[in-house]
């Protein structure tokens, strides 16, 4: 990694993190003595150096101090970016005249562009650089309660010296040594949907304490954003039509309120315009006996209406108006049959991947199909939700083109399948991007965005063993909690049961249950959440309503939810911090009880002076506080 040389007034300092890999470049810059910056000084701009990351050629932009772009209509820093010609990031950096002793940096940003990633780099006295991607959207959209997920308002970011996703050079040991020599704030391209934009920065200040302190049941519990059953928010994918009562009992016991399952078109319509739902009715009755509902996927093609080449392939995406009309009649028949019951209908499955939409994904054709089905149902049946999208990943580009098709603006919901090999909390910013695209395309800020299929296979964590299963459990419950925190109306875990026993086959390792229907730790983790809800301590399932509130933790990688009813309160506290444990401080009470993700009692790190100190670790899942 090459270095950028900053030179001024006879002083020489190496900033290894600014433009790695681009050779040596000399830039005139003023050194300053402190981090605190409000951009009101006439020389404020001279304290910053813009970099365009030329090791990834193509990025353009600039950094300037601009009047009227501060938090109170005063001056603010403005970092502009343009990735239309390529590149990976832009960054503005500060160097200090001497190491600054502090615990971290806080600053405010505005205009963060959905889909990009906020980038922070800090260099210690050994010239080791630490890179960190703070989660912007929790503060911007989740904690502020913005339904559309936009982040135009001012958001405060807190970066502790121990926060980092990668580090290099200097001591190269992942440990911050001494004081801060330089730091930078940047924008990384992310999923690169929006390739141009600008982000305002203001009121940068030093953090003199690394303490993370908040009151989850008091001043830091934000206004309630949901009232109702937690089970209505979470469902699970199954792979059977004839009801397997043991599996459905387990799904119910874990707390799931509905299942997601294919409603295969060829099984229902074997003769033209003759619809037989009898096999699915057995499943539906079994679900209703347990107070559960169904999200049925209207898939796939039907040989009666095949418009593709050669022999029939059910994954061939409908191409003609006649086939789309037949599919719409099927959707209407399903809606009529299940009207008045707890049923949602989803148009196709993952049409943005070739495996499920042959010969190749075609957003316009899918949009026409979705519109035809939606229109056919809603003209006669109002009470059955029609869900469109079902896209693999957070494919904002595909969905944007789907919603270019007229007629979908009033759709009931959009679903995506945000699989990833990263932590569940990384979905939050991508969700904001998709929500923003939907807002722009539909003119609505209230389009419900479902997490319609998502899970983590234990193979991601090392295979089929207790250690891997425990990590899967932590990710499973964090996935559910972060989606609730993010106001995701429906979350479907994929899936209920392992499809086999091959340790190297992904599809054999997503389950909450083994292939023999034995509970895995992930099942117990989901069940623990619903068992700990206030009023459920003695297994009383008649208690089925709670209010939910977010907790303002003032830490970008620490999250909190509070579930409350007349029986009490439950706080779920967790972290996405990937480097060991994080200690948090909350007011203490003799009424508190503490549990881990499996419902075992845990002991606080310490209790003193009216406060309780808890250790949070991402791989261990949440700590629950019952009050």
Beta strands, then each sheet from edge to edge (+ up, - down):
strand 1: 4-8
strand 2: 11-15
strand 3: 26-28
strand 4: 49-51
strand 5: 60-66
strand 6: 76-82
strand 7: 89-100
strand 8: 104-110
strand 9: 117-124
strand 10: 129-132
strand 11: 155-160
strand 12: 166-168
strand 13: 180-188
strand 14: 196-207
strand 15: 212-213
strand 16: 221-228
strand 17: 234-237
strand 18: 258-264
strand 19: 293-299
strand 20: 343-347
strand 21: 385-392
strand 22: 413-417
strand 23: 448-454
strand 24: 491-493
strand 25: 546-551
strand 26: 558-565
strand 27: 568-575
strand 28: 581-587
strand 29: 593-595
strand 30: 606-608
strand 31: 611-617
strand 32: 623-626
sheet 1: 2+ 1- 3-
sheet 2: 4+ 7- 13+ 9- 10+ 12-
sheet 3: 5+ 6- 14+ 8- 11+
sheet 4: 15+ 28+ 31- 30+
sheet 5: 16+ 25- 26+ 27- 32+ 29-
sheet 6: 17+ 18+ 19+ 20+ 21+ 22+ 23+ 24+ 17+
end
